[in-house]
Amino acid sequence: RRAVRGGWADPGAPGEIPEERRFELVRILHEVSLLPRIAVVEGGARWFSPEFYCFVPGARILAFEPAANAVPELLSVAADIWRERGVEMIVLPVALGNPGRVTRASDPIPAPDPAAPPLAPRNHTLFIAEEEVASSLYEMNPELPHYHRGLGTRTVRRETVEVHSLDWEVRRLLARGGVPGWDGDVDMLKLDVQGAELDVFIGGPRALSTALVLLVEVEFYPMYKDQPLFGDVSAYLRRQGFEFHSFDSWDDRRCLVNGSATCNVTPRKQMLYSDAIFVKSLSRWHELSLPRLLKLAVLLSLYEAFDQAEAALRAFHARGGRAD
């Protein structure tokens, strides 16, 4: 009531939403001892920057990053956010994906079985790009530099990397007691794995089935050969009970002609990739427990989806949730 009656879900005039509004629900729930402990998986954490969930007291973050030279910095970040905010971040030097195969855009995808045992890790080829951050399990699209500049997608070498499924890693962590008090449910998935996002979902059906909100890098133009694009990812997630919500950020580039940039003054440039937000389908909210409804409300509020956050709070209240 305090959040809704206080105008929290009605930002008023369009424009930039004040940072404090994102965290108002977190503050209120914390005051009345109802703030849930959120579990987030961050796949491709090389260039980790604190997302909004890093400011939620008690949050758990599983940060997966296979690049060995990025791990020391991630461990330093983990120490900082634990010391400053009480947020637990576990760094795992692992490449996430689908151990069974690298999914091509045209491949048929069987229905997932969250109850099936996860596949054991297997070796796959990692294509190392001129700009290492663009390295991928998919081979770089050789045509891309002819049309768009500055994407660092020229392959310079190939390496072998062991690919792990998300469900395998979650089960391994639970078996060894690596995250005390965690039941293995993932509340949010944030993925930036250079075209292999769909493979992570396919390799982690149980984790995906428990997720409430997804923040996923998607491509609209094939930066990698035969990679699944936004339409492929969106269609798969829709079948798993998620709805596309919005784009959080994007990258657009001017077209090149014979290696040279076209007109400098253009109101529209081609959008190549973006971070897309997907949310558990409204038609499935009745399946969520009361604590998970609160988690959903918190995550939605952090990403400015105040209308759906309010709907989740009202569902919580209608089903007997109280903060007296």
C-alpha angles and dihedrals in degrees: 000000000000091000097045099039090046090063093252093139093046108067091184117207116035118256139077112349113227113252091236090062091061090057100038094097091046089053094048095047090046091053093053094042093246099111107127122220107249123211116207130184115206112193116193097021097169094118095035114182120176108266120203092268088064087073095055109103112242096015118152120215126191105198115196118194126155097192105101093203090060097053099080092055091047091051089052091051090048091055091048098051091045092051096042103035110012090245115147115220121182115195116212118187093214136124110230122212143097109310091199096065146324104263117233122209092250097045119116110241118213120222110272123244111208090191095056117103111260120252117259117245118279135186121259136171117268114204109215113213129211085250099047094212088068093057113127148172083247123074114250116259103251091204095058098083089055092061107027130033132220102024098119094221101141110119112234101175145342128241136179118246131182109238119209129194117235092234090053091053094046091050091048092051092049093047093055095040092241095152109040114214095012118126095200097254114137114214099185134020120201112185133183104158102141103258098330097095093110089051090055090053092047091049093047109046094149094049090047091050091057096044120108103186131023128198106191134174107230132182128221094186122047103256086167129040114270093348120158110257132209093281092054093048094044093049092050093048091048089057089052093055104268131125126211108245111176148314114267098193139342146195122226129182138194116248121253123222115198088344095306128107118255125225113340092212109066127140092205130042128181114274108226104176142353145179107256126199119216124185132199106268115268089231089065100049090097087068092061123098119235094259090050091050087057091048089051091050092050094049093046092050091051089058095045096254090134095157094058091040089057090048090054091050091050090050088051091052095044091055094053103272111151139186099190 
